[in-house]
Amino acid sequence: MMQLEPLQPIYFDAARKLLERAFPYDQMGVVAEEKLGSENGARAGHAIAALVDGALAGVLATAGRFIKLLAVAEEHRRRGVGSALLRKAGELAPGSRLRLLDHPGNYLSPGLDERSIEARDFFLRRNFVEVGRVENIRAPLTNNPLTTDERADELAARAGALGYAVRRLSDCDGETQDRFFSFVGSEFSPVWSFETRRALKGPAKAVHAAWHGTTPVAFAAADGNNRGLGWFGPAGTVPAHRGRGLGEALLIACLLDVRALPEGGVIAWIGPKEFYRKACGAVDDRRFLQLEEK
Ligand SMILES: CC(C)(COP(=O)(O)OP(=O)(O)OC[C@H]1O[C@@H](n2cnc3c(N)ncnc32)[C@H](O)[C@@H]1OP(=O)(O)O)[C@@H](O)C(=O)NCCC(=O)NCCS
């Protein structure tokens, strides 16, 4: 008999194992716990277990209308468990169109990996449609002349000559850090501020900013989402200070911070691909479908 209930801590280990097998393209061993915790600083979430005869058969994590994870153990598939969890996701977000995976600030991946054919067909048969395509790219962090300590120093010096100070945020005092996080929240988005705070708390402390006097004008962070993998982002330069090499200087500084992490160099959910190609030699990596209910 199947039962749906909030995921209890006694099932966390089983959930991690189930997710590791269900998501072969992701590093679930590293990020399962973070993904089952659904918050992004703005939206609280739910983690639901599907139990069949007392054993964990499936897992759902949602935050508002976002399905952050939906997975069924292989031996329990094609028996209606996935459909029951999907219905539950709908009940938890009444009146809204469900969306898959790309929960801002706390996402496993920015869409469904295009190799996940079984899952794609499952959702397409359940009123979901493709609403976009996004990709990750990856910068090589070894044997790449664009990602060296010397180049980071050179770019920081170039920014210095234009009147900007490029600094590691963990070297700034608490008050300056608070000012910095307000800047990210108001100039860009509160979710980016949340993600950047998480990056600062990580082992790599990969957060760098460019300052014009006492005012932050650009920032970049890595390892804030999927902590432990080393993914780059978020990053932004306020419009009035663009085109002066700040984004590039901050990007390289962050990439160097995460070079020892398993997926350091991955630049997730990218916008300006050409910028990253030129700045750090990034090459194509994974591609994703964005799926949403009709
Ligand atoms: C996608 C996924 C969750 C589906 O789980 P599932 O438990 O197999 O889903 P269901 O059993 O409800 O439905 C799957 C199919 O089995 C069929 N089915 C259900 N009960 C059945 C039964 N008793 N006998 C035969 N077929 C049955 C369903 O009709 C459905 O087919 P359809 O899509 O043609 O209608 C599962 O494949 C999975 O975990 N994939 C990996 C994780 C992933 O990629 N998740 C998506 C991103 S978050």
The ligand as an SDF file (V2000), in Angstrom:
LIG
                    3D

 48 50  0  0  0  0  0  0  0  0999 V2000
    9.6740   10.3190  -14.1030 C   0  0  0  0  0  0  0  0  0  0  0  0
    9.4670    9.3130  -12.9710 C   0  0  0  0  0  0  0  0  0  0  0  0
    9.3670   10.0570  -11.6770 C   0  0  0  0  0  0  0  0  0  0  0  0
    8.1280    8.5450  -13.2260 C   0  0  0  0  0  0  0  0  0  0  0  0
    7.8280    7.7210  -12.0790 O   0  0  0  0  0  0  0  0  0  0  0  0
    6.8160    6.4730  -12.1510 P   0  0  0  0  0  0  0  0  0  0  0  0
    6.5350    6.0650  -10.7740 O   0  0  0  0  0  0  0  0  0  0  0  0
    7.3340    5.4520  -13.0790 O   0  0  0  0  0  0  0  0  0  0  0  0
    5.5170    7.1650  -12.7510 O   0  0  0  0  0  0  0  0  0  0  0  0
    4.0680    6.4590  -12.9710 P   0  0  0  0  0  0  0  0  0  0  0  0
    4.1200    5.0300  -12.6230 O   0  0  0  0  0  0  0  0  0  0  0  0
    3.0560    7.2720  -12.2770 O   0  0  0  0  0  0  0  0  0  0  0  0
    3.8680    6.6790  -14.5240 O   0  0  0  0  0  0  0  0  0  0  0  0
    4.7990    6.1460  -15.4510 C   0  0  0  0  0  0  0  0  0  0  0  0
    4.0930    5.3020  -16.5280 C   0  0  0  0  0  0  0  0  0  0  0  0
    3.7290    4.0500  -15.9670 O   0  0  0  0  0  0  0  0  0  0  0  0
    2.3650    3.7840  -16.2630 C   0  0  0  0  0  0  0  0  0  0  0  0
    1.7830    2.9500  -15.2190 N   0  0  0  0  0  0  0  0  0  0  0  0
    1.3430    3.3600  -14.0150 C   0  0  0  0  0  0  0  0  0  0  0  0
    0.8610    2.3060  -13.3280 N   0  0  0  0  0  0  0  0  0  0  0  0
    1.0380    1.2410  -14.0820 C   0  0  0  0  0  0  0  0  0  0  0  0
    0.7830   -0.1340  -13.9240 C   0  0  0  0  0  0  0  0  0  0  0  0
    0.2170   -0.5840  -12.8120 N   0  0  0  0  0  0  0  0  0  0  0  0
    1.0990   -0.9800  -14.9110 N   0  0  0  0  0  0  0  0  0  0  0  0
    1.6720   -0.5340  -16.0450 C   0  0  0  0  0  0  0  0  0  0  0  0
    1.9460    0.7750  -16.2680 N   0  0  0  0  0  0  0  0  0  0  0  0
    1.6290    1.6250  -15.3010 C   0  0  0  0  0  0  0  0  0  0  0  0
    1.7500    5.1380  -16.2900 C   0  0  0  0  0  0  0  0  0  0  0  0
    0.5210    5.1570  -16.9640 O   0  0  0  0  0  0  0  0  0  0  0  0
    2.8130    5.9460  -16.9790 C   0  0  0  0  0  0  0  0  0  0  0  0
    2.7530    5.8030  -18.3750 O   0  0  0  0  0  0  0  0  0  0  0  0
    2.2920    7.0580  -19.2610 P   0  0  0  0  0  0  0  0  0  0  0  0
    3.2830    8.1410  -18.9540 O   0  0  0  0  0  0  0  0  0  0  0  0
    2.3660    6.5290  -20.6480 O   0  0  0  0  0  0  0  0  0  0  0  0
    0.9260    7.3870  -18.7800 O   0  0  0  0  0  0  0  0  0  0  0  0
   10.6060    8.2690  -12.9500 C   0  0  0  0  0  0  0  0  0  0  0  0
   10.8460    7.7940  -14.2490 O   0  0  0  0  0  0  0  0  0  0  0  0
   11.9170    8.7620  -12.3720 C   0  0  0  0  0  0  0  0  0  0  0  0
   12.1270    8.7170  -11.1670 O   0  0  0  0  0  0  0  0  0  0  0  0
   12.8720    9.2270  -13.2420 N   0  0  0  0  0  0  0  0  0  0  0  0
   14.2030    9.6820  -12.7800 C   0  0  0  0  0  0  0  0  0  0  0  0
   14.1540   10.9900  -12.0420 C   0  0  0  0  0  0  0  0  0  0  0  0
   13.8220   12.1770  -12.9230 C   0  0  0  0  0  0  0  0  0  0  0  0
   14.3930   12.3690  -13.9790 O   0  0  0  0  0  0  0  0  0  0  0  0
   12.8890   13.0270  -12.4630 N   0  0  0  0  0  0  0  0  0  0  0  0
   12.4400   14.1860  -13.1870 C   0  0  0  0  0  0  0  0  0  0  0  0
   13.1360   15.4360  -12.8360 C   0  0  0  0  0  0  0  0  0  0  0  0
   12.7820   16.0680  -11.2300 S   0  0  0  0  0  0  0  0  0  0  0  0
  1  2  1  0
  2  3  1  0
  2  4  1  0
  2 36  1  0
  4  5  1  0
  5  6  1  0
  6  7  2  0
  6  8  1  0
  6  9  1  0
  9 10  1  0
 10 11  2  0
 10 12  1  0
 10 13  1  0
 13 14  1  0
 14 15  1  0
 15 16  1  0
 15 30  1  0
 16 17  1  0
 17 18  1  0
 17 28  1  0
 18 19  1  0
 18 27  1  0
 19 20  2  0
 20 21  1  0
 21 22  1  0
 21 27  2  0
 22 23  1  0
 22 24  2  0
 24 25  1  0
 25 26  2  0
 26 27  1  0
 28 29  1  0
 28 30  1  0
 30 31  1  0
 31 32  1  0
 32 33  2  0
 32 34  1  0
 32 35  1  0
 36 37  1  0
 36 38  1  0
 38 39  2  0
 38 40  1  0
 40 41  1  0
 41 42  1  0
 42 43  1  0
 43 44  2  0
 43 45  1  0
 45 46  1  0
 46 47  1  0
 47 48  1  0
M  END
$$$$
